[in-house]
Amino acid sequence: MRRVFLVCLGFVMMTLAASTRVSAQAVGEIVGVVKDPSGAVVPSAKVTAVQEGTRFTHSTVSGASGTYSLPDLLVGTYDVTAEAQGFKEATSTGITLDVTQHREVDFTLGLAGTTQTVQVTAAPPLLDTTDATIAGLVNGQQVSTLPLNGRDITNLVMMQPGVNVEVDSSSPAFGGFVAGNGNRGTTGSGYLDGSDTSDVELGGSQFNNFNLDAIAEFKVLQNNYSAQYGRGSGTIVELVSKSGTNQLHGSLFEFVRNSSFDARNFFAPDVAPFQRNEFGGTLGGPVELPGVYKGKDRTFFFLEYAGYRQRLGEPKLMAVPTAQERQGIVTITGANGQPDQLTVPLNSIASDILNRYPLPNDPTGLDGPRTYNSNVSLPVNRDQWSTRIDHKFSSKDSIFGRLTWSNNLEPATDPIALTEGS
């Protein structure tokens, strides 16, 4: 019996002051320059970023060179506003910030007293000039709409150029990992909301059964990434979970597959039994305690659960004792090349063991008259849930915590015992 049990507690404190940085977090940064109509820089301009959905607010001021930086922002969509004394306020809306992204948003402020209002709806930049990392992003829409066999996030990682499942490992124990651009799969690392989720023994990421409905986005980093990812030297997969917003929202899902719709495997005597049910849901919103606490714009929760039940039949061919061999009569090839029979004395214990095997049912199979051909149904049960809490103390300080629990149960035992119930 092989049982995999994982409990992961992620508790991340983020102090969003420019003087404090926490490495390898699931955050991004908005940077830029504030200028006047003549192209001269504007120092001491106040720049404010407001996250849509939660209304979390972060602000800073531009330096003597007119540059500003809003680091350690949670991924999402922002409205960014710049204002300075003697100038007209300017706003850039719809700024999408991805994980580990350094998004450039520059402002040109008009002179005060004019009637012109500057409002820009931002489009994604064609080229990121602030970061040399070679990476690919899979956004939340792709995660929720692309068809996936088994809802395995590994299949989305495979969308990135140069990424493949490692199949040429020197040891079977090290096979099956995601590898990119010639790197070994065991040298890769995985992060969930900035917490290292890599396999502590073999390396590589291990969150392939995380509920897809709870994933905001993830990024695959393949080269030139920052030294903050010191855990691995290969492909880095950084995943961001969803958080609650001011609106209560949720989802329910179930996906069903059944052998009633399948064709027979060429090597199987009949259609292999197959039942798979994938089910779960999510719920997120502001924390509300009637008469006690109102968490709008401040405190949010997000809950998710995913279950997986599979009964998959696989054709098994193996050699079992024939009826004569159970009586001690064994046919061999003699010294003259002709069949010969040996009589082997059997006691009650040996007879009992031999009779526990099923009788051969495929005399033309690979093992001749000893061939036993069957479909073995192996049960797989998986359960995974997590809860996340986000809270804002001020425009510079916020905190979030996430508790994740996963339990994967897959029996590994004698297929004959499963088939015969012995």
C-alpha positions in Angstrom: 0.0 0.0 0.0 1.5 3.3 -1.0 0.0 6.4 0.7 1.1 9.9 0.1 0.1 12.5 2.7 0.9 16.2 2.5 0.0 19.0 4.8 1.4 22.4 3.8 0.9 25.6 5.9 1.7 28.7 4.0 1.8 31.9 6.1 3.4 34.9 4.4 3.9 38.3 5.9 4.3 41.1 3.3 5.5 44.5 4.4 4.9 46.6 1.3 7.4 49.4 2.2 10.1 50.1 -0.4 12.8 49.4 2.2 11.6 45.9 2.9 11.7 43.0 0.3 10.8 39.4 0.8 12.3 37.1 -1.9 10.6 34.5 -4.1 7.0 35.7 -3.4 4.0 35.5 -5.7 4.0 39.2 -6.3 4.9 41.7 -9.0 6.1 45.3 -9.2 4.9 48.5 -10.9 7.6 51.0 -11.9 7.7 54.1 -14.0 8.7 57.7 -14.5 6.6 60.8 -14.0 7.2 63.7 -16.4 5.6 67.1 -17.3 4.5 68.1 -20.8 8.0 69.3 -21.7 9.5 66.0 -20.8 11.2 67.1 -17.6 10.9 64.7 -14.6 8.5 65.5 -11.8 9.9 64.7 -8.3 7.8 64.2 -5.2 4.7 63.1 -7.3 2.3 60.8 -5.4 1.6 57.5 -7.2 -1.2 55.3 -6.0 -2.2 51.8 -7.1 -5.6 50.4 -6.3 -6.3 46.7 -6.9 -9.6 46.0 -8.5 -11.8 43.6 -6.6 -10.3 44.2 -3.2 -9.6 47.9 -3.4 -6.3 47.4 -1.7 -4.4 50.6 -2.0 -0.6 51.1 -2.2 1.1 54.5 -2.6 4.6 56.0 -3.0 6.3 59.2 -4.2 8.6 59.7 -7.1 12.3 60.4 -6.4 14.5 63.2 -7.6 14.8 61.6 -11.0 11.0 61.3 -11.3 11.1 57.5 -11.0 8.8 55.5 -8.7 8.4 51.9 -7.6 5.5 50.0 -6.1 7.1 46.6 -5.1 5.6 43.4 -3.7 2.1 43.9 -5.2 -0.2 40.9 -5.3 -1.0 39.8 -8.9 -4.2 41.3 -10.3 -5.5 44.3 -12.1 -4.8 47.8 -10.9 -5.7 51.4 -11.5 -2.7 53.6 -11.1 -2.9 57.4 -10.4 -0.2 60.0 -10.4 -0.6 63.5 -8.9 1.6 66.4 -8.0 1.2 70.0 -6.9 0.7 72.3 -9.9 -0.2 69.4 -12.2 -3.3 67.7 -13.4 -4.0 64.2 -12.0 -3.4 61.3 -14.5 -4.8 57.8 -14.2 -3.9 54.6 -16.0 -6.6 51.9 -15.7 -6.6 48.2 -16.3 -3.0 47.6 -15.4 -2.6 43.8 -15.3 0.2 42.7 -13.1 1.5 39.1 -13.3 3.6 37.1 -11.0 7.3 38.2 -10.8 6.5 40.9 -13.4 8.0 44.4 -13.4 5.4 46.4 -15.1 6.3 49.8 -16.5 3.7 52.6 -16.2 4.9 56.1 -17.1 2.9 59.3 -16.7 3.0 62.7 -18.4 1.1 65.2 -16.1 -0.7 68.1 -17.7 -0.4 71.6 -16.1 -3.0 72.6 -13.5 -5.8 74.9 -14.5 -6.4 73.1 -17.8 -9.7 71.3 -18.4 -8.1 68.2 -19.9 -8.4 65.0 -18.0 -5.7 62.3 -18.7 -7.0 58.8 -18.4 -5.2 55.9 -20.1 -6.5 52.3 -20.5 -3.3 50.3 -20.5 -2.5 47.6 -23.0 0.0 44.8 -22.2 3.5 45.8 -23.3 4.9 44.1 -26.4 8.3 43.9 -24.9 9.4 43.8 -21.2 12.4 46.0 -21.0 12.8 45.7 -17.2 13.5 42.0 -16.9 15.7 39.6 -19.0 14.1 36.4 -17.6 13.0 33.9 -20.2 9.5 32.9 -19.0 6.0 32.0 -20.1 2.8 33.0 -18.4 -0.5 30.9 -18.2 -3.3 33.2 -17.1 -6.4 32.4 -15.2 -8.6 32.4 -18.2 -6.4 29.7 -19.9 -6.4 27.7 -16.7 -10.2 27.6 -16.5 -11.1 27.1 -20.1 -8.4 24.9 -21.7 -9.4 21.2 -21.7 -7.2 19.0 -19.4 -7.1 15.3 -19.1 -7.4 14.6 -15.3 -7.3 18.4 -14.6 -3.5 18.0 -14.2 -1.7 21.4 -14.2 1.4 19.7 -15.6 -0.4 19.7 -19.0 -0.5 23.5 -18.9 3.2 23.7 -18.1 3.8 21.7 -21.3 2.4 24.6 -23.3 5.6 26.5 -22.9 8.3 26.2 -25.6 11.1 23.8 -24.8 9.2 22.1 -22.0 8.7 18.3 -22.0 8.2 15.4 -19.6 11.5 13.7 -18.8 11.4 10.2 -20.2 15.2 9.4 -20.6 16.2 9.4 -17.0 18.9 6.9 -15.9 16.7 5.7 -13.1 12.9 5.1 -13.2 12.6 6.7 -9.8 13.7 10.0 -11.4 11.5 9.9 -14.4 8.2 11.8 -15.1 9.4 15.2 -14.1 8.9 18.3 -16.1 12.1 19.5 -17.8 12.8 22.5 -20.0 15.5 23.2 -22.5 17.7 20.3 -21.7 17.7 20.8 -17.9 17.1 17.8 -15.7 13.7 17.5 -14.2 15.0 16.9 -10.7 16.8 20.3 -10.8 13.5 22.2 -11.2 11.6 23.8 -8.4 7.9 24.7 -7.7 6.5 27.5 -5.7 2.9 28.0 -4.5 2.2 31.6 -3.4 6.0 32.0 -2.9 6.3 28.9 -0.7 8.6 26.2 -1.9 6.6 23.1 -2.9 9.5 21.1 -4.4 9.9 17.4 -3.6 12.4 17.4 -0.8 13.9 14.1 -1.8 13.9 14.0 -5.6 13.4 17.7 -6.6 10.9 19.0 -9.1 7.5 20.5 -8.3 4.6 18.5 -6.7 1.4 20.4 -7.0 -0.1 18.8 -10.0 -3.4 18.0 -8.2 -4.1 21.5 -7.0 -7.7 22.6 -7.8 -7.6 24.5 -11.1 -10.6 26.6 -10.1 -8.4 28.1 -7.3 -5.5 29.1 -9.6 -5.2 32.7 -10.5 -2.2 32.2 -12.9 1.3 30.7 -13.0 4.5 31.3 -14.7 7.2 29.0 -16.0 10.7 30.5 -15.7 13.4 28.8 -17.8 16.4 31.0 -17.9 18.0 34.2 -16.6 15.8 34.2 -13.5 16.7 36.0 -10.3 19.0 34.6 -7.6 16.0 34.5 -5.3 15.2 31.1 -6.8 18.2 29.5 -5.3 16.4 26.2 -4.5 16.7 24.8 -8.1 18.8 25.4 -11.2 16.3 24.0 -13.8 12.8 25.0 -14.7 11.0 27.1 -12.1 7.2 26.9 -11.9 5.6 29.6 -9.8 1.9 29.3 -9.1 -0.5 31.9 -7.6 -3.7 30.9 -5.9 -6.9 33.0 -6.0 -7.9 35.3 -3.2 -11.3 36.6 -2.1 -12.7 40.0 -3.3 -15.4 42.4 -2.2 -17.9 40.3 -4.2 -19.0 36.9 -2.9 -18.3 34.4 -5.7 -17.8 30.7 -6.1 -18.0 27.7 -8.4 -18.9 24.0 -8.5 -17.8 21.4 -10.9 -17.8 17.7 -11.6 -16.3 15.8 -14.6 -17.3 12.2 -15.3 -15.6 9.6 -17.5 -17.0 6.0 -17.8 -16.1 2.8 -19.6 -19.6 2.7 -21.1 -18.2 5.1 -23.7 -14.9 3.4 -24.3 -13.7 0.9 -26.9 -11.9 -2.3 -26.1 -8.2 -2.4 -25.7 -6.6 -4.5 -28.4 -4.8 -6.7 -25.9 -7.8 -7.0 -23.4 -10.5 -9.7 -23.6 -13.2 -7.1 -23.0 -13.6 -3.4 -22.2 -11.6 -2.5 -19.1 -13.6 -1.1 -16.2 -13.1 2.7 -15.9 -14.9 5.2 -13.7 -13.5 8.6 -12.9 -15.2 11.4 -11.0 -13.5 14.8 -10.5 -15.5 17.1 -8.3 -15.1 20.2 -6.1 -15.8 23.8 -5.7 -14.6 27.2 -4.5 -16.0 30.1 -2.5 -14.5 33.5 -1.8 -15.5 37.0 -0.6 -15.1 39.5 2.2 -15.0 38.3 5.8 -18.3 39.4 7.4 -19.3 38.9 11.0 -22.8 40.5 11.4 -22.7 43.1 14.1 -19.1 42.4 14.9 -16.8 42.9 11.9 -17.2 44.1 8.3 -14.3 43.1 6.1 -15.1 44.9 2.9 -11.9 46.5 1.4 -9.9 44.9 4.2 -10.3 41.2 5.0 -11.1 38.4 2.5 -11.3 34.6 2.4 -11.1 32.0 -0.3 -11.9 28.3 0.2 -11.5 25.5 -2.3 -11.9 21.7 -2.4 -11.2 19.1 -5.1 -11.9 15.4 -5.0 -10.8 12.6 -7.4 -12.1 9.1 -7.5 -10.9 6.7 -10.2 -11.4 3.0 -10.8 -9.3 2.1 -13.9 -9.0 -1.3 -15.3 -5.7 -2.3 -17.0 -5.0 -5.5 -19.0 -2.6 -7.8 -17.2 -0.9 -10.8 -18.8 1.0 -13.2 -16.4 1.9 -16.8 -16.1 -0.1 -18.9 -13.6 0.0 -22.7 -12.8 -1.9 -24.9 -15.2 -4.4 -27.6 -13.9 -1.7 -30.3 -14.3 0.9 -28.3 -12.5 -1.4 -27.9 -9.6 -1.2 -31.7 -9.3 2.6 -31.8 -9.5 2.8 -32.7 -13.2 5.2 -30.4 -15.0 5.9 -30.5 -18.7 9.5 -29.7 -19.7 11.7 -30.1 -22.8 13.8 -33.2 -22.4 17.5 -33.7 -23.4 16.3 -35.0 -26.8 14.4 -31.9 -27.5 11.0 -33.6 -27.0 8.4 -32.8 -24.3 8.8 -34.7 -21.1 6.9 -34.8 -17.9 8.1 -34.6 -14.3 6.1 -35.5 -11.3 6.8 -33.2 -8.3 5.5 -34.3 -4.9 3.3 -31.6 -3.3 2.3 -31.3 0.3 -0.9 -29.5 1.5 0.8 -26.2 1.9 2.2 -26.1 -1.7 -1.1 -27.3 -3.1 -3.0 -24.5 -1.2 -0.6 -21.8 -2.6 -0.9 -23.1 -6.2 -4.7 -23.3 -6.0 -4.9 -19.7 -4.9 -3.9 -18.6 -8.4 -6.6 -18.3 -11.1 -6.6 -20.9 -13.9 -5.1 -19.8 -17.2 -7.7 -18.4 -19.7 -5.6 -17.5 -22.8 -3.7 -20.6 -24.1 -2.5 -18.6 -27.2 -1.1 -15.8 -25.0 2.5 -14.8 -24.5 3.1 -17.4 -21.8 1.4 -20.2 -23.8 -0.9 -22.5 -21.8 0.0 -20.7 -18.6 -1.3 -17.3 -19.8 -3.8 -15.5 -17.6 -5.4 -12.4 -19.2 -7.5 -10.1 -17.1 -8.5 -6.5 -16.4 -7.5 -5.3 -13.0 -9.2 -2.3 -11.5 -7.0 -0.2 -9.3 -8.7 2.4 -7.0 -7.2 5.9 -6.7 -8.6 8.4 -4.1 -7.4 11.9 -3.8 -8.6 14.8 -1.7 -7.2 18.3 -1.5 -8.5 21.5 0.1 -7.1 24.9 1.1 -8.2 28.1 2.8 -6.7 31.5 2.3 -7.1 34.7 4.3 -6.0 38.2 3.1 -5.9 41.2 5.4 -4.8 44.8 4.8 -3.5 46.8 7.8 -2.6 50.0 5.8 -1.6 51.2 2.4 1.9 49.8 3.1 1.3 46.7 5.2 -0.8 43.6 4.4 -0.7 39.9 5.3 -2.1 36.6 3.9 -2.1 33.1 5.2 -3.0 29.8 3.4 -3.5 26.3 4.8 -3.4 23.5 2.3 -4.1 19.8 2.9 -3.7 17.0 0.4 -4.2 13.2 0.7 -3.5 10.8 -2.2 -4.3 7.1 -1.7 -3.2 4.6 -4.3 -2.9 0.9 -3.4 0.1 -1.0 -4.9 -0.6 -4.7 -4.4 -0.8 -8.0 -6.2 -3.2 -7.6 -9.2 -4.2 -11.3 -8.9 -5.3 -10.7 -5.3 -7.3 -7.7 -6.5 -8.9 -9.7 -9.3 -9.7 -12.8 -7.3 -10.2 -11.2 -3.8 -7.7 -13.7 -2.3 
